[in-house]
């Protein structure tokens, strides 16, 4: 290549240039530019402003105004704009107006464009996970997005539990997949008001994961069918009991009417006797008839009062039973509709896969666990209800002895325990940890093929592996600055959530790509610089470099003032195929 074909420029955001080349390589820029955003295009197109917002997320900017007000403004960096295929960047105010004007439909289209870009990477990781582990592993969680408690400009922000306190803000429901190559891949994120709770999101999370991956387990319709039969039998027994209570209520009503007639007759007789006595000249005459009549009236009135109470109680019992029957009918209807849907799912499912899902106690209601079991998932979770947890603890402690797992840590377990009011047997484990004079207990629930009760340390390690999603949430808040909400409209807030999770995936994909663009083995410094998202965002994306442009990509030559002074980084590849994984470009498990 001649020197005339090479053009050099200076950038203060080296990694953003490399990521821009990668974004064009995987078709991300083309996908986002193809989205129809119905806004005026004067100097900068709305699609450019949307891309600029994504670049700001990748740079870890805490505030939208940092696009133009940072020490090295991104909107003044022509090399970054060129790397992302844009003529120039807009001022942050233009980006803000564009985001505020976005509609939910436009944000949905942008999100779908991100999903299309992600699909090749996701498909490959699904294949690798099934090949290596024989199953997929999902982790779900709910995290708070608090805002100032005095703020009034965030739409539909409500108070809810965020961390250990009540805050005004929003909730984000996230689900991720364990990735053999990248450690973690986000599958879906959804934006909710702050009063959203975990136990209402379990089904939505796994359905979102199924939509993102395109695979799902075989629905356990046999278990669901048996549960439906038991529910219908319970409904029939309740209806029979309700008929008996209705018959008792009717008999009590009839008895009450007879008493009312008797009381009315006695009242008339007493009134007649009282009138006769008042008409006599001698008041003492006739009292021999009036006193017994009043006594009989008082006795019958007492019976009438007690019967009225019995009728009221019978009516309450009957109405309570009717409400109970209505709930059972609704439950049967729900199970019937679910069975029909799951049967169709099995018809449509060509290649079912084995999937494990790990959830914390906030999702572990009995109904959620039963639903996920019927959906075909293997469950690692904790019980939501503390009363149910105490009952399980008493049941398991009577049947086995404690096993020491370490200093001050013991655990017991029991396979196939049938909890009360729950339709399926579960593996139950109880861990107790001594802290001086106090003892803390944790209860673990499992349903699936793994014989977890035979290897208690492995059970704990498998459940505690869900810390990967907690680390991902921490990364989103600390690296991609999700603890700062940069926008104040519902569509834009949803877009920020989508961009943050996509950015976390994107930097990992780009790391592998950058490690493979070198013709020779990458220098050791690249493994540190290109395999830590925090380093890439907070250091690499704010490092100066000279950019040599080539038709197939660019070469970054870090400046003397850079932490990577004297190093070079190639960003570009002519092939459209995703790079094959080798021992050199595979990311470490901790990544």
C-alpha positions as CSV (number, residue, x, y, z in Angstrom):
1,X,0.0,0.0,0.0
2,X,1.4,3.4,-0.9
3,X,1.9,6.2,1.6
4,X,-0.7,8.3,-0.3
5,X,-3.4,5.8,0.7
6,X,-2.6,6.2,4.4
7,X,-4.1,9.2,6.3
8,X,-3.2,9.9,9.9
9,X,-5.3,11.8,12.5
10,X,-5.1,12.3,16.3
11,X,-7.7,11.0,18.7
12,X,-8.1,11.3,22.4
13,X,-10.4,8.2,22.6
14,X,-8.3,5.4,21.1
15,X,-10.5,2.5,22.1
16,X,-13.6,4.3,20.8
17,X,-11.9,4.3,17.4
18,X,-11.2,0.6,17.6
19,X,-14.7,-0.1,18.7
20,X,-16.1,2.0,15.8
21,X,-14.2,-0.2,13.4
22,X,-15.5,-3.3,15.1
23,X,-19.1,-1.9,15.0
24,X,-18.8,-1.4,11.3
25,X,-17.3,-4.9,10.9
26,X,-20.3,-6.6,12.6
27,X,-22.9,-4.4,10.8
28,X,-24.0,-2.6,13.9
29,X,-23.7,0.9,12.3
30,X,-25.7,-0.2,9.3
31,X,-28.4,-1.8,11.5
32,X,-28.9,1.4,13.5
33,X,-28.7,3.7,10.5
34,X,-31.5,1.6,8.9
35,X,-33.9,2.3,11.8
36,X,-36.6,4.8,10.9
37,X,-36.5,7.7,13.3
38,X,-39.2,10.2,12.4
39,X,-37.3,13.4,13.2
40,X,-36.0,16.3,11.1
41,X,-32.5,16.0,9.7
42,X,-30.8,19.3,9.6
43,X,-27.1,19.1,10.2
44,X,-27.0,15.7,11.9
45,X,-29.3,12.8,11.3
46,X,-31.2,11.4,14.3
47,X,-29.6,8.0,13.7
48,X,-26.2,9.7,14.2
49,X,-27.4,11.1,17.5
50,X,-28.6,7.7,18.6
51,X,-25.2,6.2,17.7
52,X,-23.5,9.1,19.6
53,X,-25.5,8.2,22.7
54,X,-24.2,4.6,22.4
55,X,-20.7,5.9,22.0
56,X,-21.2,8.0,25.2
57,X,-22.3,4.8,27.0
58,X,-19.2,3.0,25.8
59,X,-17.0,5.8,27.0
60,X,-18.6,5.6,30.4
61,X,-19.7,9.2,30.5
62,X,-21.7,9.9,33.7
63,X,-23.7,12.7,32.2
64,X,-25.0,13.4,28.7
65,X,-23.5,16.9,28.7
66,X,-20.0,15.3,29.0
67,X,-20.3,14.6,25.3
68,X,-19.5,18.3,24.8
69,X,-18.2,19.4,28.2
70,X,-15.6,16.8,29.0
71,X,-11.9,17.6,29.0
72,X,-11.7,16.0,25.6
73,X,-15.2,16.2,24.1
74,X,-16.2,13.3,22.0
75,X,-18.2,15.5,19.6
76,X,-14.9,17.2,18.7
77,X,-13.1,14.0,18.0
78,X,-13.3,13.6,14.2
79,X,-11.4,10.3,14.3
80,X,-14.1,8.7,16.5
81,X,-16.8,9.9,14.1
82,X,-14.9,8.5,11.1
83,X,-14.4,5.2,12.9
84,X,-18.2,4.9,13.4
85,X,-18.9,5.9,9.8
86,X,-20.3,9.3,10.6
87,X,-19.3,12.7,9.1
88,X,-19.4,14.4,12.5
89,X,-21.0,14.3,15.9
90,X,-23.7,16.6,17.3
91,X,-23.6,18.7,20.3
92,X,-25.0,17.1,23.5
93,X,-28.0,19.3,23.4
94,X,-29.0,17.9,20.0
95,X,-28.6,14.4,21.3
96,X,-30.7,15.3,24.3
97,X,-33.5,16.6,22.1
98,X,-33.4,13.6,19.8
99,X,-33.6,11.2,22.7
100,X,-36.5,13.1,24.3
101,X,-38.4,12.9,21.0
102,X,-38.0,9.2,20.5
103,X,-41.2,7.1,20.7
104,X,-41.5,3.6,22.2
105,X,-41.9,2.1,18.8
106,X,-38.7,3.7,17.6
107,X,-36.9,2.4,20.7
108,X,-38.3,-1.0,20.1
109,X,-36.9,-1.0,16.5
110,X,-33.5,0.1,17.8
111,X,-33.5,-2.7,20.4
112,X,-34.4,-5.2,17.7
113,X,-31.4,-3.9,15.6
114,X,-29.2,-4.5,18.6
115,X,-30.6,-8.1,18.9
116,X,-30.0,-8.8,15.2
117,X,-26.4,-7.7,15.7
118,X,-26.0,-9.8,18.8
119,X,-27.5,-13.0,17.3
120,X,-24.4,-14.5,15.6
121,X,-22.4,-14.1,18.9
122,X,-25.3,-15.5,20.9
123,X,-25.8,-18.5,18.6
124,X,-22.2,-19.4,18.8
125,X,-22.1,-19.2,22.6
126,X,-25.2,-21.3,22.9
127,X,-23.6,-24.0,20.8
128,X,-20.4,-23.9,22.8
129,X,-22.3,-24.0,26.2
130,X,-24.3,-27.0,25.1
131,X,-21.2,-28.7,23.8
132,X,-19.1,-28.1,26.9
133,X,-21.7,-28.3,29.7
134,X,-24.7,-30.0,28.1
135,X,-27.0,-27.2,29.2
136,X,-27.4,-23.4,29.3
137,X,-27.2,-21.4,32.5
138,X,-29.4,-18.3,33.1
139,X,-29.2,-15.8,35.9
140,X,-31.9,-13.3,36.6
141,X,-32.1,-10.4,39.0
142,X,-33.9,-7.1,39.7
143,X,-31.9,-3.9,40.4
144,X,-32.9,-0.4,41.4
145,X,-32.2,2.8,39.5
146,X,-32.8,5.4,42.2
147,X,-33.2,9.1,41.5
148,X,-33.3,12.0,43.9
149,X,-36.3,11.6,46.3
150,X,-37.2,15.3,45.7
151,X,-37.2,15.0,41.9
152,X,-40.4,15.6,40.0
153,X,-39.1,15.4,36.4
154,X,-38.7,11.6,36.0
155,X,-42.0,10.1,34.5
156,X,-43.6,7.3,36.4
157,X,-40.9,7.1,39.0
158,X,-42.2,5.5,42.2
159,X,-40.9,4.5,45.6
160,X,-39.6,1.0,46.0
161,X,-37.0,-1.1,47.7
162,X,-33.6,-0.4,46.2
163,X,-30.7,-1.8,48.1
164,X,-31.5,-1.7,51.8
165,X,-33.9,1.3,51.8
166,X,-36.8,2.9,50.0
167,X,-36.0,5.2,47.1
168,X,-37.7,7.0,44.4
169,X,-36.8,5.7,41.0
170,X,-37.1,2.7,38.7
171,X,-36.3,-1.0,38.6
172,X,-34.5,-2.9,35.8
173,X,-35.2,-6.6,35.3
174,X,-32.1,-8.4,33.8
175,X,-31.3,-11.9,32.7
176,X,-27.9,-13.1,31.5
177,X,-26.4,-16.3,30.2
178,X,-23.2,-18.0,31.2
179,X,-20.9,-17.7,28.2
180,X,-17.9,-20.1,27.7
181,X,-16.0,-17.4,25.8
182,X,-17.0,-14.1,27.5
183,X,-18.0,-15.3,30.9
184,X,-21.4,-13.4,30.8
185,X,-23.7,-12.3,28.1
186,X,-26.7,-10.1,28.8
187,X,-29.9,-11.5,27.1
188,X,-32.5,-9.0,28.0
189,X,-33.3,-5.9,30.2
190,X,-36.7,-4.3,30.8
191,X,-37.5,-1.0,32.5
192,X,-40.1,-0.8,35.3
193,X,-41.4,1.6,37.9
194,X,-39.7,1.6,41.2
195,X,-42.4,-0.4,43.0
196,X,-41.9,-3.4,40.8
197,X,-41.0,-6.5,42.9
198,X,-39.0,-9.6,41.9
199,X,-41.7,-12.2,42.4
200,X,-43.8,-10.7,39.6
201,X,-41.0,-10.9,37.0
202,X,-39.8,-14.5,37.0
203,X,-41.9,-15.7,34.0
204,X,-41.2,-12.5,32.1
205,X,-37.4,-12.9,32.5
206,X,-37.3,-16.5,31.2
207,X,-39.6,-15.7,28.3
208,X,-37.4,-12.7,27.4
209,X,-34.4,-15.1,27.5
210,X,-36.2,-17.6,25.2
211,X,-37.0,-14.7,22.8
212,X,-33.4,-13.6,22.8
213,X,-31.8,-17.1,22.4
214,X,-34.4,-18.7,20.2
215,X,-34.2,-21.9,22.3
216,X,-36.1,-23.3,25.2
217,X,-36.5,-26.5,27.2
218,X,-39.2,-29.1,26.7
219,X,-42.3,-28.1,28.6
220,X,-43.2,-30.6,31.3
221,X,-46.8,-31.0,30.3
222,X,-47.1,-34.4,32.1
223,X,-46.5,-32.7,35.5
224,X,-48.8,-29.8,34.6
225,X,-51.5,-32.2,33.5
226,X,-51.3,-34.1,36.8
227,X,-51.4,-30.8,38.7
228,X,-54.5,-29.7,36.7
229,X,-56.3,-33.0,37.6
230,X,-55.6,-32.4,41.3
231,X,-56.8,-28.9,41.0
232,X,-60.0,-30.0,39.4
233,X,-60.5,-32.6,42.1
234,X,-60.0,-30.0,44.7
235,X,-62.5,-27.7,42.9
236,X,-65.1,-30.5,42.9
237,X,-64.6,-31.1,46.6
238,X,-64.9,-27.4,47.3
239,X,-68.1,-27.3,45.3
240,X,-69.6,-30.2,47.2
241,X,-68.7,-28.5,50.5
242,X,-70.2,-25.3,49.2
243,X,-73.5,-27.1,48.4
244,X,-73.6,-28.5,52.0
245,X,-73.0,-25.0,53.4
246,X,-75.7,-23.6,51.1
247,X,-78.2,-26.3,52.3
248,X,-77.3,-25.4,55.9
249,X,-77.8,-21.7,55.2
250,X,-81.2,-22.3,53.6
251,X,-82.3,-24.5,56.6
252,X,-81.1,-21.8,59.0
253,X,-83.0,-19.2,57.0
254,X,-86.2,-21.3,57.2
255,X,-85.8,-21.8,60.9
256,X,-85.3,-18.1,61.3
257,X,-88.5,-17.3,59.4
258,X,-90.5,-19.8,61.7
259,X,-89.0,-18.0,64.7
260,X,-89.9,-14.6,63.3
261,X,-93.6,-15.8,62.9
262,X,-93.6,-17.2,66.4
263,X,-92.2,-14.0,67.8
264,X,-94.7,-11.9,65.9
265,X,-97.6,-14.0,67.2
266,X,-96.3,-13.8,70.8
267,X,-95.9,-10.0,70.5
268,X,-99.5,-9.7,69.3
269,X,-100.7,-11.8,72.3
270,X,-98.7,-9.8,74.8
271,X,-100.0,-6.5,73.3
272,X,-103.6,-7.9,73.5
273,X,-103.1,-8.9,77.1
274,X,-101.6,-5.5,78.0
275,X,-104.5,-3.7,76.4
276,X,-107.0,-5.8,78.3
277,X,-105.2,-5.2,81.6
278,X,-105.1,-1.5,81.0
279,X,-108.9,-1.4,80.3
280,X,-109.7,-3.1,83.6
281,X,-110.5,-1.1,86.7
282,X,-108.4,-3.5,88.8
283,X,-104.8,-3.6,87.3
284,X,-103.9,-6.7,89.3
285,X,-106.5,-8.8,87.6
286,X,-105.3,-10.7,84.5
287,X,-101.6,-10.6,85.4
288,X,-101.6,-14.4,85.7
289,X,-101.9,-14.5,81.8
290,X,-99.6,-11.6,81.0
291,X,-96.5,-12.7,82.9
292,X,-96.2,-16.1,81.3
293,X,-96.9,-14.6,77.9
294,X,-94.0,-12.1,78.4
295,X,-91.8,-14.9,79.5
296,X,-92.5,-17.0,76.4
297,X,-91.9,-13.9,74.2
298,X,-88.5,-13.2,75.9
299,X,-87.5,-16.9,75.4
300,X,-88.5,-16.9,71.7
301,X,-86.8,-13.6,71.1
302,X,-83.6,-15.0,72.5
303,X,-83.9,-18.0,70.1
304,X,-84.6,-15.6,67.3
305,X,-81.5,-13.5,68.1
306,X,-79.3,-16.6,68.3
307,X,-80.7,-18.0,65.1
308,X,-80.1,-14.6,63.4
309,X,-76.4,-14.9,64.4
310,X,-76.3,-18.4,63.1
311,X,-77.8,-17.4,59.8
312,X,-75.3,-14.5,59.4
313,X,-72.4,-16.9,60.2
314,X,-73.7,-19.5,57.7
315,X,-74.0,-16.8,55.1
316,X,-70.4,-15.6,55.7
317,X,-69.2,-19.2,55.5
318,X,-71.1,-19.8,52.3
319,X,-69.8,-16.5,50.7
320,X,-66.3,-17.4,51.8
321,X,-66.6,-20.8,50.2
322,X,-68.0,-19.2,47.0
323,X,-64.9,-16.9,46.9
324,X,-62.7,-19.9,47.5
325,X,-64.4,-21.7,44.7
326,X,-64.0,-18.7,42.4
327,X,-60.3,-18.6,43.1
328,X,-60.1,-22.4,42.4
329,X,-62.0,-21.9,39.1
330,X,-59.6,-19.2,38.1
331,X,-56.7,-21.4,39.1
332,X,-58.0,-24.3,37.0
333,X,-58.6,-21.9,34.0
334,X,-55.0,-20.6,34.3
335,X,-53.6,-24.2,34.4
336,X,-55.8,-25.2,31.4
337,X,-54.7,-22.2,29.4
338,X,-51.0,-22.9,30.4
339,X,-51.3,-26.5,29.4
340,X,-52.7,-25.6,26.0
341,X,-49.9,-23.1,25.5
342,X,-47.2,-25.5,26.6
343,X,-48.5,-28.3,24.4
344,X,-48.3,-26.0,21.4
345,X,-44.8,-24.9,22.6
346,X,-43.7,-28.6,22.5
347,X,-45.2,-29.0,19.0
348,X,-43.2,-25.9,17.8
349,X,-40.0,-26.8,19.6
350,X,-37.8,-28.7,17.2
351,X,-34.7,-29.0,19.4
352,X,-35.3,-28.5,23.1
353,X,-32.3,-27.8,25.3
354,X,-31.6,-28.3,28.9
355,X,-31.6,-25.0,30.8
356,X,-30.8,-24.1,34.4
357,X,-31.9,-20.9,36.0
358,X,-30.5,-19.3,39.1
359,X,-32.7,-16.8,41.0
360,X,-32.5,-15.2,44.4
361,X,-35.1,-15.5,47.1
362,X,-37.1,-12.5,45.8
363,X,-38.2,-14.7,42.9
364,X,-38.7,-17.9,44.9
365,X,-42.4,-17.9,45.5
366,X,-44.1,-21.3,45.3
367,X,-46.1,-20.3,42.2
368,X,-42.9,-19.0,40.4
369,X,-41.0,-22.2,41.2
370,X,-43.9,-24.4,40.1
371,X,-44.3,-22.4,36.9
372,X,-40.6,-22.6,36.0
373,X,-40.6,-26.3,36.6
374,X,-43.6,-26.8,34.3
375,X,-41.8,-24.6,31.7
376,X,-39.0,-27.2,31.7
377,X,-36.3,-25.3,33.7
378,X,-34.0,-26.7,36.4
379,X,-34.1,-24.3,39.4
380,X,-31.5,-23.1,41.8
381,X,-33.1,-20.6,44.2
382,X,-34.1,-19.8,47.8
383,X,-37.6,-19.7,49.3
384,X,-39.4,-16.4,49.3
385,X,-41.7,-17.0,52.3
386,X,-39.9,-17.1,55.6
387,X,-42.7,-19.1,57.2
388,X,-42.3,-21.8,54.5
389,X,-38.6,-21.6,55.0
390,X,-39.0,-22.3,58.7
391,X,-41.3,-25.2,58.0
392,X,-38.7,-26.7,55.6
393,X,-36.0,-26.2,58.1
394,X,-37.9,-28.2,60.8
395,X,-38.7,-30.9,58.4
396,X,-35.1,-31.4,57.2
397,X,-33.4,-31.1,60.5
398,X,-35.3,-34.0,61.9
399,X,-34.2,-36.3,59.1
400,X,-30.4,-35.9,58.8
401,X,-27.2,-34.8,60.5
402,X,-25.1,-31.7,59.9
403,X,-22.0,-32.0,57.7
404,X,-19.1,-29.6,58.2
405,X,-18.0,-27.7,55.1
406,X,-15.4,-25.5,56.8
407,X,-14.8,-23.5,59.9
408,X,-18.1,-22.5,61.5
409,X,-20.0,-23.6,58.3
410,X,-22.2,-26.7,58.3
411,X,-24.9,-27.9,55.9
412,X,-27.6,-30.6,55.8
413,X,-29.8,-31.6,52.9
414,X,-32.6,-33.9,51.9
415,X,-33.7,-35.0,48.4
416,X,-37.2,-34.9,47.1
417,X,-38.9,-33.1,50.0
418,X,-42.6,-32.3,49.4
419,X,-43.3,-28.9,50.9
420,X,-46.8,-28.2,52.1
421,X,-49.1,-26.6,49.5
422,X,-46.5,-27.2,46.7
423,X,-47.2,-29.7,43.9
424,X,-43.7,-31.0,43.3
425,X,-40.8,-32.5,45.4
426,X,-37.7,-30.3,45.8
427,X,-34.2,-30.9,47.0
428,X,-33.7,-28.8,50.2
429,X,-30.4,-27.8,51.7
430,X,-29.8,-25.8,54.8
431,X,-26.5,-24.0,55.6
432,X,-25.7,-22.5,59.0
433,X,-22.8,-20.2,59.6
434,X,-21.7,-19.3,63.1
435,X,-20.7,-15.7,63.8
436,X,-19.6,-15.7,67.4
437,X,-22.7,-16.2,69.5
438,X,-25.1,-15.9,66.5
439,X,-26.0,-18.4,63.9
440,X,-27.3,-17.5,60.4
441,X,-29.3,-20.0,58.4
442,X,-29.7,-20.1,54.6
443,X,-32.1,-22.4,52.8
444,X,-31.5,-23.6,49.2
445,X,-34.0,-25.2,46.9
446,X,-33.3,-27.2,43.7
447,X,-35.2,-29.0,41.1
448,X,-33.5,-30.8,38.2
449,X,-31.3,-33.7,37.1
450,X,-28.2,-32.8,39.2
451,X,-27.8,-34.9,42.3
452,X,-27.0,-31.9,44.4
453,X,-27.5,-33.6,47.8
454,X,-24.6,-35.9,47.0
455,X,-22.1,-33.0,46.7
456,X,-23.1,-30.1,49.0
457,X,-20.0,-27.9,48.2
458,X,-20.8,-28.2,44.5
459,X,-24.4,-27.2,45.2
460,X,-23.3,-24.1,47.0
461,X,-20.8,-23.3,44.3
462,X,-23.4,-23.7,41.6
463,X,-25.9,-21.4,43.3
464,X,-23.2,-18.9,44.3
465,X,-22.2,-18.8,40.7
466,X,-25.1,-16.3,40.2
467,X,-22.7,-13.7,41.6
468,X,-21.8,-13.2,38.0
469,X,-25.0,-11.3,37.4
470,X,-24.4,-9.3,40.6
471,X,-21.0,-8.4,39.2
472,X,-22.6,-7.5,35.9
473,X,-25.0,-5.2,37.7
474,X,-22.1,-3.6,39.6
475,X,-20.2,-3.2,36.3
476,X,-23.2,-1.5,34.7
477,X,-23.4,1.0,37.5
478,X,-19.7,1.6,38.0
479,X,-18.2,1.2,34.5
480,X,-21.1,2.2,32.2
481,X,-22.5,4.8,34.7
482,X,-26.0,3.4,35.0
483,X,-26.3,4.9,38.4
484,X,-26.6,8.2,36.5
485,X,-29.8,8.3,34.4
486,X,-28.9,10.6,31.5
487,X,-32.4,11.1,30.1
488,X,-35.9,11.8,31.4
489,X,-38.4,10.3,29.1
490,X,-39.7,6.7,29.3
491,X,-38.5,5.6,25.8
492,X,-35.1,7.1,26.3
493,X,-34.8,5.5,29.7
494,X,-35.6,2.1,28.1
495,X,-33.0,2.9,25.4
496,X,-30.3,3.7,28.0
497,X,-31.0,0.3,29.7
498,X,-30.7,-1.5,26.3
499,X,-27.5,0.3,25.4
500,X,-25.9,-0.4,28.7
501,X,-26.4,-4.2,28.5
502,X,-25.4,-4.2,24.8
503,X,-22.3,-2.2,25.6
504,X,-21.2,-4.7,28.2
505,X,-21.5,-7.5,25.6
506,X,-20.0,-5.3,22.8
507,X,-16.7,-4.6,24.6
508,X,-16.2,-8.3,25.2
509,X,-16.8,-9.2,21.6
510,X,-14.5,-6.4,20.5
511,X,-11.8,-7.6,22.8
512,X,-11.6,-11.0,21.1
513,X,-11.8,-9.3,17.7
514,X,-8.9,-7.0,18.5
515,X,-6.8,-9.9,19.7
516,X,-7.3,-11.6,16.4
517,X,-6.5,-8.7,14.1
518,X,-2.8,-9.1,14.7
519,X,-1.0,-11.3,12.3
520,X,1.4,-12.4,15.0
521,X,0.6,-13.3,18.6
522,X,-0.7,-10.3,20.5
523,X,1.8,-8.6,23.0
524,X,1.2,-9.5,26.6
525,X,0.1,-5.9,27.3
526,X,-2.9,-6.4,25.1
527,X,-4.4,-9.2,27.2
528,X,-4.5,-6.7,30.1
529,X,-5.7,-3.7,28.0
530,X,-8.3,-5.6,26.0
531,X,-9.7,-8.1,28.5
532,X,-10.8,-5.8,31.3
533,X,-14.0,-3.9,30.5
534,X,-13.2,-1.4,33.3
535,X,-9.7,-0.8,31.8
536,X,-11.0,-0.5,28.2
537,X,-13.8,2.0,29.2
538,X,-12.1,4.1,31.8
539,X,-8.5,4.0,30.4
540,X,-8.5,2.9,26.8
541,X,-11.5,4.9,25.7
542,X,-9.8,8.1,27.1
543,X,-6.3,7.5,25.8
544,X,-4.6,9.5,23.0
545,X,-3.3,7.9,19.9
546,X,-2.4,8.6,16.3
547,X,-4.7,6.8,13.9
548,X,-3.4,5.5,10.5
549,X,-6.3,4.9,8.3
550,X,-6.4,2.0,5.8
551,X,-9.1,0.8,3.5
552,X,-9.6,-2.3,5.6
553,X,-9.3,-0.6,9.0
554,X,-6.9,1.4,11.0
555,X,-3.7,1.2,13.1
556,X,-3.6,3.0,16.5
557,X,-0.2,4.3,17.6
558,X,-0.4,5.4,21.2
559,X,1.1,8.7,22.0
560,X,4.0,9.3,24.3
561,X,1.6,10.8,26.9
562,X,-0.5,7.6,26.9
563,X,-0.2,4.8,29.4
564,X,0.4,2.6,26.4
565,X,3.1,4.8,24.9
566,X,5.0,3.1,22.1
567,X,2.4,0.4,21.6
568,X,0.2,-0.2,18.5
569,X,-3.2,-1.7,18.1
570,X,-4.7,-2.8,14.8
571,X,-8.4,-2.5,14.3
572,X,-9.6,-3.9,11.1
573,X,-10.3,-7.1,9.3
574,X,-11.4,-7.8,5.7
575,X,-13.3,-10.9,6.5
576,X,-17.0,-10.8,7.4
577,X,-16.8,-14.1,9.3
578,X,-16.5,-14.0,13.1
579,X,-13.0,-15.0,14.2
580,X,-12.4,-18.5,15.4
581,X,-11.7,-19.0,19.0
582,X,-8.2,-20.1,20.0
583,X,-6.4,-20.4,23.3
584,X,-4.8,-17.0,22.5
585,X,-8.0,-15.0,22.0
586,X,-10.3,-16.8,24.4
587,X,-11.1,-14.5,27.4
588,X,-10.3,-15.7,30.9
589,X,-13.1,-17.1,33.0
590,X,-13.0,-14.1,35.4
591,X,-13.7,-11.8,32.5
